[in-house]
Amino acid sequence: MLKFSVAPKRVAEAFIFACEAELQAPKPGNVHIFASGHGMATQDFVDSAHVAAPFIADPNLTVGAKILAATKATWAAVGQNTNLGIILLCAPLAQAALNAATADLRLETSQLCKALGLDDARDAFQAIQLASPAGLGASTTDDVRAPAQTTLAAAMAQAAPRDRIAYQYAHDYCDIFDIGLKSLDRAREAGEDEILSTLTVYLAFLGSFQDSHIARKYGPHRAQSVLLEARSFIAQFSGAARSQRIAAALKWDAELKQKRLNPGTSADLTVATLFADKLGQSLANVPKNG
């Protein structure tokens, strides 16, 4: 039987790479090396990535346990919610790569998410309560403030219509594979460097659907406004010179931050895309021991 699983060390390295690479791009409204924002600095995210990585990559932890342990480690290191969305998105991808029976990361992740149980929900709910993400509201069913009464798979399906991270669990990580990775591939084929490729992925998410983080904090009308701005930005600058694109991104970045608008979900999805890209490469190249 062929073995496709990725070594824990490579999973941890891929996670740290994805978190740090995302910070290199001038993502409008979000934290990056060109500008801090929303009470957070780039170093907070770097520190968070390094302390969370060992738990994300631990083959002995379930998905829920990964989420809880990585969230606790983050809070111990930086004292704020820098990466809950990243952890929620990356824990299943990591587990799928660690236990892969095939080289198909999408298939492995999809199957894994469908099997997430009650214990996973209990741990994930505890992590979400600890992180207290902005705009978190109550739900009539599967409220994260109450003890979990259902599986994490069911809870994410219930939350999917209002949260794009939960949507990934319930829809086979379709945004990561159909929007994120395809945008990344097109950017690379066009000769874009790593920074612009990451920016392209971020804008692809921002221009495809309302950002859940903005919608939770400020409502769907503000989220829709940012969505339309993103589409206008893409149409105006997608073919522009590198320096012009970066300058335009930083100008829009300042405008969004002045309005206190942070497309955090789009940033989290960008990290998950970079992570999935690295894991996919590793799965394609692991030793096949029969």
N, C-alpha and C positions, 0 to 999 in steps of 0.2 A: 504494500500500500504506500503510495507516494505521500510525503509529508510536505505541506506547504506553509506551515506556521512560521511567523516572524519571531526572531529572538527578542526577549524583553529589552535588551540593551538597545536594539535598533528601534523598537517602538518608542522608548524614552527619548532617544535622539531625534526621532521624527517629530515627536510632540514639541520638544524644545525648539527645533528648527522652525516648525510651523508658527509657533507663537512669536518667535523673534522676527521671522521674515515678514509677518503681517505688520509689525511695528515699523518696518522700513518704508512703507508706502504712505504717501500723504492722503490718507483716507478722510474725505470731508466729514467733519463733525465728530470724528473719533480720535482717540489718542494715538500719536505716532512720534517718530523721532524729530519731526519738524516742529511739533507743537504739542504741549500737554493740554489738558482740559478736563472739565467736570470734576475737579478736585483730585485728579489722578495724573501721575507722571509715567513716562515710559519704563523707568526702572521698576515701578510697582508690578508691571506686567511681566517683565523679565524675571523678577524674583518669584512671582507666582508660578510661572512656567517651570522653573527649576525645582521648586518644592513639590509641585503637583505631579511632575513627570514620573517619579518612582512608583506612585500609586496607580496612575493611569496604565503603566506598563507591567504591573505586578500580575503574573499569570495565576496567582492563587486567590485573587480577589474577584468576586462577582462584579457585574456592572454596577449594581447599587452600592456595593462596598467601595468600589473605585471612586464613585461620585462623592460619597460621604468623606472618605479619607482625604481625597485631594482638596475638597472644600475646607475641611478642618485645617489642613496644612497651609492653605492659602491664607486663611484668617489668622493663623498663628504668625505668619511671616509678614503680612502687610496690613492686617486689621481692617480690610474692606473687601467688598465684592468686586474683584477685578476679572474673574474668569468663570463664573458659574455656568454661563452659556457655553463657553468653550469646553468645560468639563463634561457637561451634559451631552454635547455633541460628540466629543472625542472618545468617551468611555466605551460606547458600543463599537466604534470603529477599531479601537485598540483591542478589545476582547475578541472581535471577529478575526483580526489579524493574528493574534496570539494562538487561536484555536482553529485556524483555517484548515479545512479539509480539501479546499480547492484554491485556485489562484484568483477566483472571482470575488473581490472584496465586497462588491455590491450585493451579491447573492448571500455571502456569509453574514453580512451585517443585517440584511433583511430577515433572514431566518433567525438570527440571534434576537432581534427586537421583538419578534412575534412570541418568543419564549420567555420574555422577562416576567418574573413572578412577583408575588406579594412581598417577599423579603427585599427585592430590588426596589419596590415602591416605598417601603418603609424607610430604607436608607436614603433614597433620593429625596423623599419628602423632608426628612430631617436636614439634609444638605440645603434644600431650598429655604427652609425656615431659618437656618443659620445665616445664609447669605442675604436674605431679605431683599430680593431684587426690586428695583424701583417699579412702582406701579402695580405690584402684585395685588390682585383682587381676590375676593372670595368666590367660590363656586358652589353651586347647590349639590354637586356630586364630586367626589374625589378631591375635596379641598385639601391642599397640602398642609394646612394648619391643623388638620384633624388626623388621627391615626389612620394609616392606609387600610382601606377595606377591600381593595381590589389589586390586581396585578399592575405592574408598571406599564405593561403593554396596553392594558385597557385604560389606564389613567392618561397616558399620552394620546391615545385615540380620542378620548373625551376632550382633551385640551387643544387638540390640533387645529380646530377652526379659528382659535384666537391666538395661537402661539406658534411661530414658525419653527421653533426648535422641537416642540412636541410633534409638529407636522412631519418632521424627518423620521421619527420613530414609527409613525403610523403609515407613512407613504414611501417606504423603502429608500429613504435618504435621496429622494428624487432630485431635490434642489442641488445637493452636493454633486451628484453624478451627471445630471442633465443640464444644469446651469453652470455651476462652479468649475468642474473639471473640463467641460467643453469650452468654456470661456478661456480657461488657462491654456488649453491646447491651442486655441486659435491665436491667442496673444503670442505664444512662443513661435508658432508658425509664421507670424507676421514679423518676427525678429525683435519683439519687445524684450527689454531686459527684465530682471527679476522684480524690480520695483514697479515698473509699469505693468507687468503681468499681474502682480498682486492687486494693483489699483484697478485694473480691468475686471478682475473677478469681483472685487468689492462693488464696483459700479453696476456690474451685471445683476447682482442681488438687489441693490438699491433701486434699480430701474425695473425690476420684475414684479415686485409686490410690496405692499406696505411693510415698513420695518416694525416688528412687533414691539420693540423697546419703546419707540416713539409713540406707537398707538396706545400702549398701556399707560404711559405717563401723560400724554396730551390729547389722546383721542384720535379717531380715524381721519378726521379732517386735516389735522396737522401732518399725520403720516402720509396722507394722499398728496399733500402739497410737496413734501420732500420727494416722494416717488416721481411726481411730474418734473420737479427740478432735476432729478437724476437723469431722466430721459432726455431733457433738454441739453444737459451737460454732455451726455454721450453723443447726441446728434451733432453738437457744435465742435467738440474737441477730440473725438475718437481718431481722427486722421491728422491731428495737429502734431507739430514738432514736440519732442520730449520736454524741452524747457517750457514751452507754452502750456503743455498739459499740466505739468507740475505747478506752475504759477497759477493757473486757473483753479486747480484743485485746492491750493492753499488759500486762495481768495474765498472760495465757497466754504472752505473749512472754517475760516474766521467768521463768516456770516452765520453759519449754523451754530457755532459755539456761542456767539453773541446772543442767539435766541435760546441757548441751552438745549439744543436739539442734538441728541447723540444716537446715530443709527447703530446701536450696539449689536442688534441681532445680525445685521449684515456683516459686521466685523467678525462676530463669532462664526458665522457660516464661512467666511473667508479663511479663518484659521482651520476650520474643519476640512475645507477643500485642499489646502496645502498639506495637511496631515494625511488625508486620504490619498493624495498624489504620491507622497513618500511611501506610504504603506503599500500602495499598489505596485510601485517599483520594486519594493522589497519582496513582495509575494511572487513577482514575476522572475525573481533572481535567486530565491532561496534554494539551497541544495535539495535535490529531489532524491530522498533516500527510500528505496523500496525495501 
